[in-house]
């Protein structure tokens, strides 16, 4: 059994930020035998991100193939070595997040870091360049056959998707987007609640109305979306995101119930935000659109064409938008720099999209938001925003 593992790691970026790759080699310290190689393509990132991810990937692989061994990490990045050794403070938010993930991967293991000159780190450097050249990732495990000197190579390859190639984990991805943002990235994962009896019968259900619980199908929706949210930061199409650290819910019963299922899956608690509750339909609540049109024809037609007109006893779209943007502002301020799951309703989710796209009123009726769908938006305060996913439903 391997007692000590030497990790040589490196990362590079062609543009800084630009297409980036990480490389690492795991070596049996005593025998010099290569245990594994990693060439990891990570899309658009900086050199520092690529270097951190090289070490993280190597430690995670060491946990798999040599879980009891002591680890010595050698690399030519003075920054990573000094920060992970605790001698330099980590000021960059992206580096802080990666250091937290690395600390989790290390756990109670005996790991030390050592700086080496660049010319002594050529193997890891070549693996990082291999990843950037191929725009894909590969892990090679060199597995020995018991009782023989035979070494088998187990190769695990993964091709990055087109979406990964231009994704920037710290800044807006487009080259025309602001680069001088002062606010930290806040990733908002918007989840609509599961189905209710009113949802299933196409009846209006807003703030101040009947407030139904989830139906049996709605509870199944919630279980499915909770399992998908648990993959964030680990696997699936959401692997590139930082895992959630908070869950915020509308105060309405169906959202709180959906949020509780997600929270139980993630081991988090739920906070509520009153201003992200659904729009109020007043006397129209509990009726279908057809019933409202038949019973209140003049008011209904006027409401459909004017954002300042409210249903009897309800809320106008203009009033609602002021409220939901106020709630969004509070969430971005309170959870700046984090990934948060926001469990809400059709109209508030459209309100978040309106802010991200700097859109006018039609956005409120041009976006589909299915029950327990996932929408991912990235905000740098009010300075910049980016849409990652809208109405994702593959888990359903």
C-alpha positions in Angstrom: 0.0 0.0 0.0 1.3 3.4 -1.0 2.3 5.4 2.2 3.2 8.7 0.6 2.0 10.3 -2.6 3.7 13.1 -4.5 1.4 15.4 -6.4 2.9 17.7 -9.1 0.2 20.2 -10.3 0.0 23.1 -12.7 -2.5 25.2 -14.5 -2.6 27.6 -17.4 -4.8 30.0 -19.2 -4.4 31.3 -22.8 -5.6 34.8 -22.3 -5.9 35.0 -18.5 -8.8 34.8 -18.5 -9.1 32.6 -21.5 -9.4 28.9 -22.4 -7.8 27.2 -19.4 -6.5 23.8 -18.4 -5.2 22.0 -15.3 -2.7 19.2 -15.1 -1.5 16.9 -12.3 0.5 13.7 -11.8 0.3 11.5 -8.8 3.4 9.5 -8.0 4.3 7.0 -5.3 6.9 8.9 -3.4 9.0 5.9 -2.3 9.1 3.9 -5.6 8.7 6.7 -8.1 5.8 4.8 -9.8 3.3 7.0 -11.6 -0.1 6.3 -10.1 -2.3 8.6 -12.2 -2.4 11.6 -14.5 -5.0 14.3 -14.9 -5.5 16.7 -17.8 -8.5 18.8 -17.0 -10.1 21.4 -19.4 -12.1 23.9 -17.4 -13.3 26.4 -20.0 -12.6 30.2 -19.6 -10.7 30.9 -16.4 -7.6 32.6 -15.0 -4.2 31.0 -14.4 -4.9 31.0 -10.7 -8.2 29.2 -11.0 -6.6 26.6 -13.2 -3.8 26.1 -10.7 -6.2 25.7 -7.8 -8.4 23.3 -9.8 -5.4 21.2 -10.6 -4.6 20.6 -6.9 -8.3 20.1 -6.1 -8.7 17.4 -8.8 -5.5 15.7 -7.7 -6.5 15.5 -4.0 -10.0 14.2 -4.9 -8.3 11.5 -7.0 -5.8 10.7 -4.2 -8.8 10.3 -1.9 -10.0 7.5 -4.3 -6.8 5.7 -5.1 -4.7 6.3 -2.0 -7.0 7.4 0.8 -4.6 6.7 3.7 -1.4 8.1 2.2 0.3 11.3 3.2 0.3 13.9 0.4 3.1 16.3 -0.7 1.9 18.8 -3.3 4.6 20.5 -5.4 3.9 23.2 -7.9 5.5 26.4 -9.3 2.7 28.7 -8.2 4.0 30.6 -5.3 0.5 32.0 -4.7 -1.3 28.7 -4.3 1.5 27.2 -2.2 1.7 30.1 0.2 -2.1 30.5 0.4 -2.8 26.8 1.0 0.1 26.7 3.5 -1.7 29.4 5.4 1.1 32.0 5.1 -0.7 34.3 2.7 -4.3 35.6 3.0 -6.8 34.6 0.3 -8.4 37.8 -0.8 -10.0 36.8 -4.1 -13.6 35.5 -3.7 -13.2 32.8 -6.4 -10.0 31.6 -4.7 -11.8 31.6 -1.4 -14.5 29.3 -2.8 -11.9 27.0 -4.3 -9.9 26.9 -1.1 -13.1 25.9 0.8 -13.6 23.0 -1.6 -10.0 22.0 -1.3 -10.2 22.1 2.5 -13.2 19.8 2.3 -11.4 17.4 0.0 -8.3 17.4 2.3 -10.4 16.8 5.5 -8.1 15.3 8.1 -5.4 14.1 5.7 -1.7 14.9 6.2 -1.0 17.3 3.3 1.9 19.7 2.8 2.7 22.1 0.0 6.1 22.9 -1.5 7.1 25.4 -4.2 9.4 24.2 -7.1 10.9 26.0 -10.1 8.9 25.9 -13.3 11.4 23.7 -15.1 10.9 21.0 -12.4 7.1 21.0 -13.1 7.2 20.1 -16.8 5.0 17.0 -16.5 2.1 18.8 -14.9 2.5 21.7 -17.3 2.4 19.4 -20.3 -0.9 17.8 -19.0 -2.5 21.2 -18.6 -1.5 22.1 -22.2 -2.8 18.7 -23.3 -6.2 19.6 -21.9 -6.2 23.1 -23.5 -5.1 21.7 -26.9 -7.8 19.0 -26.9 -10.5 21.1 -25.2 -11.4 18.0 -23.2 -10.5 16.2 -20.0 -8.9 12.9 -19.3 -7.8 10.9 -16.2 -5.4 8.0 -16.5 -5.0 5.6 -13.6 -2.0 3.3 -13.7 -3.2 0.1 -12.0 -0.8 -2.7 -11.1 -1.9 -6.4 -11.3 -1.5 -8.2 -7.9 1.6 -10.4 -7.9 2.9 -9.2 -11.2 4.8 -6.2 -12.7 2.1 -5.5 -15.2 0.6 -2.0 -15.2 -2.8 -1.4 -16.8 -3.9 2.1 -17.8 -7.5 2.9 -17.0 -8.5 6.0 -19.0 -11.5 8.1 -18.1 -12.2 10.8 -20.7 -14.9 13.5 -20.7 -15.5 16.1 -23.5 -16.5 19.5 -22.3 -19.7 20.9 -23.7 -19.8 24.0 -25.9 -21.4 25.9 -23.0 -18.4 25.1 -20.8 -15.9 26.6 -23.3 -16.9 30.2 -22.7 -18.1 30.0 -19.1 -16.2 32.3 -16.8 -16.5 31.2 -13.1 -15.7 34.7 -11.7 -16.8 37.4 -14.2 -19.4 37.8 -16.8 -18.5 35.5 -19.7 -19.0 37.8 -22.6 -16.0 39.9 -23.6 -18.3 42.9 -24.0 -19.6 42.6 -20.5 -18.2 44.8 -17.7 -14.9 43.7 -16.2 -14.5 46.3 -13.5 -17.3 45.0 -11.3 -16.9 45.7 -7.6 -19.7 43.4 -6.4 -19.0 39.8 -5.8 -20.8 37.2 -8.0 -24.1 36.0 -6.5 -25.5 32.9 -8.3 -29.3 32.7 -7.9 -30.9 29.3 -8.6 -34.6 30.0 -9.0 -37.0 27.1 -8.4 -40.8 27.3 -9.0 -42.9 25.4 -6.4 -44.4 22.0 -7.2 -47.9 21.5 -8.4 -51.0 22.1 -6.3 -54.7 21.3 -6.9 -55.1 24.8 -8.3 -52.1 24.4 -10.6 -53.5 21.2 -11.9 -56.8 22.7 -12.7 -55.3 25.9 -14.3 -56.8 28.2 -11.6 -55.2 31.5 -10.5 -53.4 31.2 -7.2 -51.6 34.3 -5.8 -50.7 36.1 -2.7 -53.5 36.4 -0.2 -55.6 33.7 -1.9 -56.4 30.1 -0.9 -52.8 29.2 -0.2 -53.0 25.5 -1.1 -50.4 22.8 -0.1 -48.6 20.7 -2.7 -50.6 17.9 -4.3 -49.2 14.4 -4.4 -47.7 15.1 -7.8 -46.3 18.4 -6.4 -44.5 16.6 -3.7 -43.0 14.3 -6.3 -42.0 17.4 -8.2 -40.2 18.7 -5.1 -38.4 15.4 -4.5 -37.1 15.4 -8.1 -35.9 19.0 -8.1 -34.2 18.5 -4.7 -32.2 15.7 -6.1 -31.2 17.8 -9.1 -30.2 20.8 -6.9 -28.1 18.4 -4.8 -25.9 17.9 -7.9 -25.0 21.6 -8.2 -21.2 21.9 -8.0 -20.7 18.2 -8.3 -22.2 16.7 -11.4 -24.8 17.2 -14.2 -25.1 20.4 -16.2 -24.8 22.4 -13.0 -21.4 20.9 -12.0 -19.6 24.2 -12.9 -21.6 26.2 -10.3 -20.6 26.7 -6.7 -22.8 24.6 -4.4 -25.6 26.5 -2.6 -25.1 27.8 0.9 -28.6 29.3 1.5 -32.2 28.6 0.6 -34.8 31.5 0.5 -38.5 30.9 0.0 -41.6 32.9 -0.6 -43.8 32.8 2.6 -46.6 31.0 0.7 -47.3 27.4 1.7 -46.5 25.7 -1.6 -43.1 27.4 -1.8 -42.2 26.7 1.8 -43.1 23.1 1.4 -41.0 22.8 -1.8 -38.1 24.6 -0.2 -38.2 22.3 2.9 -37.7 19.2 0.7 -34.7 20.9 -1.0 -33.3 22.0 2.3 -33.6 18.5 3.8 -31.7 17.1 0.8 -28.9 19.7 1.1 -28.7 19.9 4.9 -29.6 23.6 4.9 -32.2 25.7 6.6 -34.9 27.9 4.9 -35.3 31.6 5.3 -38.3 33.5 3.9 -38.6 36.7 2.0 -42.1 38.2 1.9 -41.5 40.3 -1.2 -40.9 37.4 -3.5 -44.4 36.0 -3.0 -46.7 35.6 -6.0 -48.7 38.5 -7.4 -52.0 39.1 -5.7 -55.1 38.3 -7.9 -57.7 39.5 -5.4 -61.2 38.4 -6.2 -60.0 36.4 -9.2 -58.0 34.0 -7.0 -59.2 30.4 -7.4 -60.8 31.0 -10.8 -59.6 30.0 -14.3 -58.7 32.8 -16.8 -61.8 31.7 -18.8 -64.0 32.2 -15.7 -62.5 35.6 -14.9 -63.0 36.7 -18.5 -66.7 35.7 -18.4 -67.4 37.2 -15.0 -65.3 40.4 -15.1 -65.0 41.0 -18.9 -64.3 44.7 -18.9 -61.9 44.7 -15.9 -60.2 41.6 -17.3 -59.6 43.1 -20.7 -58.4 46.4 -19.2 -56.0 44.5 -16.8 -54.5 42.5 -19.7 -53.5 45.7 -21.5 -52.4 48.0 -18.7 -49.6 47.2 -16.1 -51.1 49.8 -13.8 -54.5 48.2 -13.4 -55.1 45.6 -10.6 -57.7 42.9 -10.3 -60.4 43.8 -7.7 -58.7 43.6 -4.4 -55.4 42.5 -6.1 -52.1 44.0 -7.2 -51.1 45.6 -10.5 -48.1 44.4 -12.4 -46.4 47.7 -11.8 -47.0 47.5 -8.0 -45.8 43.9 -8.0 -42.6 44.6 -9.9 -41.6 47.2 -7.4 -42.1 44.7 -4.6 -40.3 41.8 -6.2 -37.3 43.9 -7.3 -37.1 45.1 -3.7 -37.0 41.5 -2.5 -34.4 40.7 -5.2 -32.2 43.6 -4.0 -32.3 42.4 -0.4 -31.4 38.8 -1.4 -28.4 40.0 -3.5 -27.2 42.3 -0.7 -27.6 39.7 2.1 -26.1 36.8 0.1 -23.5 38.6 -2.0 -20.8 36.2 -3.2 -22.8 33.1 -2.5 -24.9 30.6 -4.5 -28.5 30.8 -3.2 -31.6 28.7 -4.0 -34.7 30.9 -4.3 -38.0 29.0 -4.2 -40.8 31.2 -5.6 -43.5 31.5 -8.2 -44.0 32.2 -11.9 -44.2 36.0 -11.7 -41.4 36.6 -9.2 -39.1 34.4 -11.3 -40.0 36.4 -14.4 -39.2 39.5 -12.3 -35.7 38.3 -11.6 -35.3 37.6 -15.4 -36.6 41.1 -16.1 -33.9 42.6 -14.0 -31.1 40.3 -15.4 -32.1 41.2 -19.0 -32.9 44.9 -18.3 -36.2 44.1 -20.1 -39.5 45.9 -20.3 -43.0 44.6 -19.3 -43.4 41.9 -22.0 -40.9 39.7 -20.3 -43.6 38.9 -17.8 -45.6 37.0 -20.4 -42.9 35.8 -22.8 -41.1 33.3 -20.5 -42.3 29.8 -19.6 -41.7 28.8 -16.0 -42.9 25.2 -15.3 -43.6 23.8 -11.8 -40.2 22.8 -10.2 -38.3 24.1 -13.1 -34.8 25.5 -12.5 -33.6 28.9 -13.7 -30.0 30.1 -13.0 -29.1 33.7 -13.1 -25.8 35.3 -12.1 -25.7 38.8 -10.6 -22.8 41.2 -9.7 -25.1 43.5 -7.7 -26.7 45.9 -10.2 -23.4 46.2 -12.2 -23.8 43.1 -14.4 -25.9 40.0 -14.8 -25.8 36.8 -16.9 -28.5 34.2 -17.8 -27.2 30.6 -17.5 -30.4 28.5 -17.6 -34.1 29.3 -18.0 -37.0 26.8 -17.3 -34.7 23.7 -17.1 -37.0 20.6 -16.6 -35.0 17.5 -17.6 -35.1 16.2 -14.0 -38.9 16.1 -14.3 
